[in-house]
Amino acid sequence: MTSLAETIDIALAAVGQETEDQLRDVSGDFEALELADEERLSALATAIAAVAIQYHKRHLSTYLEAVRTWSLEIAEMLQPSPTELRYIPDNATIEAAARRLYAGLDCVIDRMRGEGVDVRDRLITELAAVSRFLGRHDPHTITIALMAVNRALGDPQYRRGAVVRVPLREIVASAAVEPALETMAPRGTA
């Protein structure tokens, strides 16, 4: 059984150096954007939803599960700290950043299709790109982000490119309201 890194290396070798360079450019462009953590996460969630609906509509749940699995594996290797909530995210910034990322991924995917790259290698390359970014977050944040993507894609009025807000602030706030289990009084019998 090959590791995730080996699987990605094999796929990147199959797509060719020019496509790999184009993917690096897309990734580098996204990394270079000056975004707060929460904006970057929402832009990434928006891009994942846009790519999923465009290329994986028949297998959305399978695709999102693959993104989740790979992202969690990367997060396990990196051991990132929780996402910082320092600034209020700006929807226009999120939308522009997401559009830049998914438009770049569209070009990479179109190039691979045009060159006749095997569907497995195309999928691995695409998963590697989005999972690499999402895997920089802690497992809790990854789960919340993909729940937001899933919720957006389940909305019949969703349109490709619509901002997918990842509600980290709301979840952190609601968690603070819940009392600790050890401070709760027993209620009845089981």
Salt bridges, closest charged atoms under 4 A:
GLU18 OE1 - ARG111 NH2 2.61
GLU20 OE2 - ARG24 NH2 2.67
ASP21 OD1 - ARG24 NH1 3.65
GLU31 OE2 - ARG132 NH2 2.50
GLU31 OE2 - ARG136 NH2 2.56
GLU38 OE1 - ARG169 NE 2.96
GLU65 OE2 - ARG68 NH2 2.64
GLU84 OE1 - ARG86 NE 2.95
GLU95 OE2 - ARG99 NH2 3.47
ASP106 OD1 - ARG160 NH2 2.78
GLU115 OE2 - ARG111 NE 3.22
ASP121 OD1 - ARG120 NH1 3.84
GLU126 OE2 - HIS56 NE2 2.65
